[in-house]
């Protein structure tokens, strides 16, 4: 079952996010407090859209997005999406994307955008769900 995000679910979502990203693929080292603060930044955003995935009355995943103003039509940017490792590759991530896709259609928005780590399984998951590699944009950073 998928429900709209409730702020009371923040701790559980942060713990799942840590399970997903604190590993050899992502090489993150999220603490619970930092993960909660990170997710809360999205929740407090003016155009936040979030959902949680529930299985047997337990949160097992979530998607955090926001509506982004764009010159020709607003779009949804996926800020974070995660599903507990033990239930990955069972269609639950696709269910979360489908909820957002329905929101996009209901509000006549342009579509989705996101960024992810190219050296993990995530790009293939998104490609399988109809996303394309954007040839016209380049994600850049400067390390200090």
Order of alpha helices (4+ residues) and beta strands (2+ residues): beta-alpha-alpha-beta-beta-beta-alpha-beta-alpha
